[in-house]
Amino acid sequence: MRERFDVIVAGAGPAGAQCARDAAARGYDVVVLETEPESSFPRQSNKSTGGTFPAMLTAFNVPDEVVMQFTDDVVIESPNDHFVEPRPGAVLDFGAFKEFLVAEGRDRGAAYRFDARVSEPIVEDGEPVGVRYNGSEAVYADIVVDATGPAAPLATELGVCDLDRENQAIGIEYEFEGVDLDHEEYADLRASMMLRLDHAFAPGGYAWIFHTGADTAKVGLCYIRNDSYQRYSAVDRTIDGYLDHWLDTDPRFETATRLEGRQHRGSAHIQPPASLSTDSFMAIGDTVPTIDPLWGEGIHKGMQSGRAAATTVDRCLSQSEPDTSAEAMSVYDDLWHGDVAPDMDARLVMTHLLYLSPNDRYDTLVSDLNRLDHDTLARANAGDKRAIVKLLHLRDLPLLARFVNQYYRS
């Protein structure tokens, strides 16, 4: 006999676990398939900086116990200047956060299967009806959700996912103690999440320092190995080499030491999604690019996409005649574009301009931010075109042309 559920979720990251948490709370039979063994979860999949904002904690009832440090502001550094935006934040213990979501989902009735590597969708009469995992094992459901991140085995096979390697950002992060968070040459980071725009350390990307309490901090960088990386990469360094270069040359790290076992690597894509759903299927979280393009914050977006998927499950299965056709499932697309990532194209323009800009343009950007109203950056990040225009200069026209050429070429 076929083992059957209402919903299969592949992946127990924030998006998948939140989808399971919400769908189970609505009374649906949910099973989550997670590649990592439960004994080590989420050590291997602990791939996020954990930086987020209080709105996410409130919207999803996340307890303070999984927060390493609450911060008061966001600092943006350029090579020779900095800007401080008062914006409360929270740096999560990402592993504890994921464990919380799994426990919550289980309390609400979701079943979890760890050490379950998803391989492909089971398709009958042209529609997905289940998932094959660990080689020959299979489970069936009315709706299948791919929350596996950039690997996206189900979404790729079903033609929903079209992630471009040229748009893949790779990142590395270590946790340190002994960081000088109030060095005289830099902004005070004792209650901050700091993002640094500087091609010397993150060509075609950005670096960060997130205060995590006392003299400890998460320190890392990420970049996309595309044309921007090739243009600003001075030497043939690996991403580890760039991080080491920053650690060796920034005086804030002179007395810093790495915390054993506290290192993370990950990747995400920064591009518009080709599609989001089809018959009986949705792709959520980093399976489709839901990372916030300017702040780099992906947790809230992932959680929102998980909630939108659970709402779609309820819409499609609660009717007297359940309907999981592509048309019915497109409710998810509407929620994604309306609530999860509105004005995505405008925000991507801003992001790619940042990656394409030379270092002296970063200094100009920071100078502009210090001159303009403090909410200009927040509005630009939200896709407000008038706010974006305030941050543009005539010298940016060639950059805009280059971005348009890259966008349509891809």
C-alpha positions in Angstrom: 0.0 0.0 0.0 1.1 3.6 -0.7 2.0 5.6 2.3 0.1 8.8 1.9 0.0 12.3 3.4 -1.7 15.6 2.6 1.6 17.4 2.2 5.2 16.4 1.6 7.8 19.0 2.5 11.4 18.3 1.3 13.8 20.2 3.5 13.7 21.3 7.1 15.2 24.7 6.8 13.3 27.8 7.9 11.0 27.8 4.9 10.2 24.1 4.9 9.9 23.9 8.7 7.6 26.9 8.8 5.4 25.5 6.0 5.1 22.2 8.0 4.4 24.1 11.2 1.6 26.1 9.7 0.1 23.3 7.6 0.1 20.9 10.6 -1.5 23.6 12.8 -4.4 23.7 10.2 -4.9 20.0 10.7 -3.2 18.6 7.6 -1.1 15.4 7.6 2.4 16.6 6.9 5.7 14.8 6.5 9.1 16.5 6.3 12.0 14.8 4.6 15.4 16.1 5.7 18.7 14.9 4.3 20.7 15.5 7.5 20.7 12.8 10.2 18.8 14.0 13.3 21.9 13.3 15.5 23.8 16.1 13.8 21.0 18.4 12.7 21.4 21.2 12.0 25.2 21.2 12.1 25.7 20.5 8.4 22.9 22.8 7.3 23.7 25.7 9.6 24.3 28.0 6.7 22.9 31.3 7.7 24.4 34.4 9.4 21.2 34.4 11.5 20.7 38.1 11.0 17.1 39.2 11.0 14.7 41.9 12.3 12.1 41.9 15.1 9.2 41.9 12.6 10.1 38.3 11.8 10.3 37.2 15.5 6.9 38.8 16.1 5.2 37.5 13.0 6.3 33.9 13.6 6.3 33.8 17.4 10.0 33.1 17.7 11.2 33.1 21.3 14.1 35.3 22.6 15.8 32.1 23.7 17.1 31.5 20.1 18.5 35.1 19.8 22.2 35.4 20.5 22.1 39.2 20.6 19.6 42.0 19.9 21.1 44.9 18.0 20.2 48.6 17.8 21.3 49.6 14.3 22.6 48.6 10.9 26.0 50.0 9.8 27.0 50.2 6.2 30.8 50.6 5.7 32.5 51.6 2.5 36.3 51.6 2.1 36.6 55.1 3.7 33.3 56.0 5.3 30.3 54.5 7.1 26.6 55.1 7.6 24.5 54.2 10.7 20.8 53.5 10.4 18.9 53.1 13.6 17.2 49.7 12.9 16.6 47.2 15.7 17.8 43.7 14.7 18.4 40.2 16.1 21.3 37.8 15.5 20.0 34.3 15.9 21.7 31.1 17.0 20.6 29.6 13.7 21.0 26.0 14.8 18.8 26.6 17.9 16.3 28.5 15.7 15.9 25.5 13.3 15.6 23.1 16.2 12.8 25.3 17.6 10.9 25.2 14.3 11.2 21.4 14.1 10.0 21.0 17.7 7.0 23.3 17.0 6.1 21.5 13.9 6.2 18.1 15.7 4.1 19.5 18.6 1.4 20.5 16.0 1.5 17.0 14.4 4.0 17.2 11.6 6.1 14.0 11.1 9.8 14.4 10.5 12.1 11.9 8.7 15.8 12.7 9.0 18.5 11.0 7.0 16.0 11.0 4.1 17.8 12.2 0.9 15.2 13.3 -1.7 16.1 12.3 -5.2 13.1 12.9 -7.5 9.4 13.6 -7.8 7.1 10.7 -8.6 5.0 11.8 -11.6 1.8 10.1 -12.8 -0.2 11.3 -15.8 2.1 14.3 -16.0 1.5 15.5 -12.4 3.6 15.0 -9.3 2.0 12.7 -6.8 4.9 11.9 -4.4 8.6 11.9 -3.7 11.3 9.2 -4.0 14.0 9.3 -1.4 17.0 7.2 -0.2 17.0 5.4 -3.6 13.9 3.2 -3.5 11.7 4.6 -0.7 8.6 6.5 -1.7 5.9 8.6 -0.1 2.8 10.1 -1.7 0.8 13.3 -1.1 -1.8 15.6 -2.6 0.8 18.5 -2.6 4.6 18.4 -2.7 6.7 21.3 -1.5 10.4 21.7 -2.4 12.3 23.5 0.3 15.7 21.9 -0.4 17.5 25.2 -1.3 19.7 25.6 -4.4 19.9 21.9 -4.9 16.2 21.9 -5.9 16.0 18.3 -7.1 12.2 18.3 -7.3 11.7 21.8 -8.7 14.4 21.2 -11.3 12.9 17.9 -12.5 9.5 19.5 -12.8 10.7 22.5 -14.7 9.8 25.0 -12.0 13.3 25.9 -11.0 15.8 27.6 -13.3 18.7 28.7 -11.1 21.6 30.2 -13.0 25.1 29.4 -11.7 26.2 33.0 -12.7 23.7 34.3 -10.1 24.8 32.0 -7.3 26.3 33.8 -4.3 28.7 31.8 -2.1 29.4 32.7 1.5 31.7 31.8 4.4 31.4 32.8 8.1 33.3 32.2 11.3 32.4 33.1 14.9 35.2 34.9 16.8 35.9 36.1 20.3 38.3 39.0 21.1 36.9 41.2 18.3 37.5 45.0 18.9 34.0 46.2 18.2 34.7 49.8 19.1 38.0 50.5 17.3 38.9 54.1 16.9 39.2 53.9 13.2 35.8 52.4 12.6 32.1 52.7 13.5 31.1 51.5 17.0 29.7 48.0 16.4 28.9 47.0 20.0 25.2 46.9 19.2 25.2 46.5 15.4 25.0 44.4 12.4 27.6 45.8 9.9 27.7 45.2 6.2 30.9 46.3 4.4 31.0 47.1 0.6 34.6 46.8 -0.4 35.9 44.8 -3.4 39.3 44.3 -1.6 37.6 41.8 0.7 34.4 40.8 -1.1 34.7 41.4 -4.9 31.2 41.6 -6.3 29.6 41.1 -2.8 29.9 42.3 0.8 31.4 41.4 4.1 29.9 41.6 7.6 30.4 41.7 11.3 27.4 40.8 13.5 27.8 41.4 17.2 26.8 38.3 19.2 27.5 39.5 22.7 30.5 40.7 24.8 33.5 40.7 22.5 32.2 38.0 20.1 30.9 38.4 16.6 30.0 36.5 13.4 32.4 37.5 10.7 32.1 36.6 7.0 31.7 37.5 3.4 29.9 36.5 0.3 30.0 37.3 -3.4 28.7 36.1 -6.8 31.4 34.7 -9.1 30.0 36.6 -12.1 31.2 39.5 -14.2 31.5 41.8 -11.1 33.7 39.3 -9.4 35.9 38.9 -12.4 36.2 42.7 -12.7 37.2 43.4 -9.1 39.0 40.2 -8.2 42.6 41.4 -7.9 44.1 38.0 -7.4 43.1 34.4 -7.8 42.0 33.9 -4.2 39.4 31.4 -2.9 36.6 32.8 -0.7 38.6 31.5 2.3 41.6 33.5 1.0 39.6 36.7 0.9 38.3 36.2 4.4 41.8 35.5 5.6 43.0 38.7 3.8 40.4 40.8 5.7 41.2 39.2 9.0 44.9 39.9 8.4 44.5 43.5 7.4 41.7 44.8 9.6 42.9 45.9 13.1 39.6 44.9 14.6 40.7 41.3 14.4 44.3 41.7 15.8 43.4 39.8 19.0 40.5 37.8 17.7 40.4 34.0 17.8 38.0 31.6 16.0 35.5 29.7 18.1 35.9 26.0 17.6 33.2 24.4 15.5 31.5 27.7 14.8 31.9 28.0 11.0 29.3 28.1 8.3 29.3 27.9 4.5 26.3 28.4 2.2 25.0 29.7 -1.0 21.9 31.4 -2.4 20.8 32.8 -5.7 20.1 36.4 -6.5 17.8 36.5 -9.5 14.1 36.6 -10.4 12.4 33.2 -10.2 11.4 31.6 -13.5 8.3 30.1 -11.9 7.0 29.1 -8.5 4.4 26.4 -8.8 2.7 23.9 -11.0 0.1 21.1 -10.6 0.2 19.9 -6.9 3.6 21.5 -6.4 5.3 24.6 -4.9 8.9 25.7 -4.5 9.8 27.8 -1.5 12.7 29.4 0.4 16.0 29.3 -1.4 14.7 26.8 -3.9 13.4 30.0 -5.6 15.4 33.1 -4.9 13.7 34.7 -2.0 16.7 36.3 -0.3 16.3 40.0 0.4 18.6 41.3 -2.3 19.9 44.5 -0.5 20.2 43.6 3.1 21.1 40.0 2.3 18.4 38.9 4.8 16.9 35.6 3.8 15.3 34.2 6.9 12.2 36.4 6.9 11.7 35.9 3.2 12.0 32.1 3.6 9.6 32.0 6.5 7.1 34.2 4.6 7.3 31.9 1.6 6.7 28.9 3.9 3.6 30.6 5.3 2.3 31.5 1.8 2.7 27.8 0.8 0.8 26.6 3.9 -2.0 29.1 3.1 -2.1 27.7 -0.5 -2.4 24.2 0.9 -5.4 25.2 2.9 -7.0 27.0 0.0 -6.6 24.0 -2.3 -7.4 21.2 0.1 -10.2 22.7 2.3 -12.7 22.8 -0.5 -15.5 20.2 -0.8 -13.8 19.2 -4.0 -10.0 19.6 -3.4 -8.3 21.3 -6.4 -4.5 21.1 -6.8 -4.4 22.1 -10.5 -1.7 24.6 -11.6 -4.4 27.3 -11.7 -5.4 26.6 -8.1 -1.8 26.4 -6.9 -1.1 29.8 -8.5 -2.5 31.3 -5.3 1.0 30.8 -4.0 2.5 32.8 -6.9 0.2 35.7 -6.1 1.1 35.6 -2.4 4.8 35.4 -3.2 4.8 38.4 -5.6 2.4 40.4 -3.4 3.7 39.7 0.1 7.0 37.8 0.1 9.0 39.7 -2.6 7.1 42.7 -3.9 8.9 45.0 -6.4 11.6 42.3 -6.8 12.8 43.6 -10.1 13.5 47.1 -8.8 15.3 45.7 -5.8 17.4 43.5 -8.0 18.4 46.6 -10.0 19.7 48.2 -6.9 21.5 45.1 -5.8 23.3 44.5 -9.1 24.3 48.2 -9.2 26.0 47.7 -5.9 27.9 44.7 -7.1 28.9 46.4 -10.3 30.0 49.7 -8.7 33.7 50.5 -8.0 34.9 51.2 -4.5 34.9 55.0 -4.8 31.2 54.7 -5.7 30.6 53.0 -2.4 32.1 56.0 -0.6 29.7 58.3 -2.6 26.8 56.0 -1.7 27.6 56.2 2.0 28.0 60.0 1.8 24.6 60.2 0.1 23.0 58.1 2.8 24.4 60.3 5.5 23.0 63.4 3.7 19.5 62.0 2.9 16.6 61.1 5.2 17.3 58.0 7.3 14.5 56.0 5.7 15.8 56.4 2.2 17.8 53.2 2.3 14.9 51.2 3.8 12.5 52.5 1.1 15.0 51.8 -1.7 15.4 48.2 -0.3 11.6 47.9 -0.5 11.7 48.7 -4.2 10.5 52.3 -3.9 11.7 53.7 -7.3 11.8 57.3 -6.1 14.1 56.4 -3.2 16.3 54.4 -5.6 16.5 57.5 -8.0 17.7 59.6 -5.0 20.7 57.3 -4.7 21.6 57.3 -8.4 24.1 59.7 -10.2 24.7 60.4 -13.9 27.9 58.3 -13.6 25.7 55.3 -12.9 24.2 55.3 -16.4 26.9 53.0 -17.8 26.4 50.7 -14.8 22.6 50.6 -15.5 23.3 49.8 -19.2 25.7 47.0 -18.1 23.1 45.5 -15.7 20.3 45.6 -18.4 22.7 43.8 -20.8 23.5 41.1 -18.2 19.8 40.8 -17.1 18.5 40.2 -20.6 21.5 38.1 -21.6 20.8 35.7 -18.8 
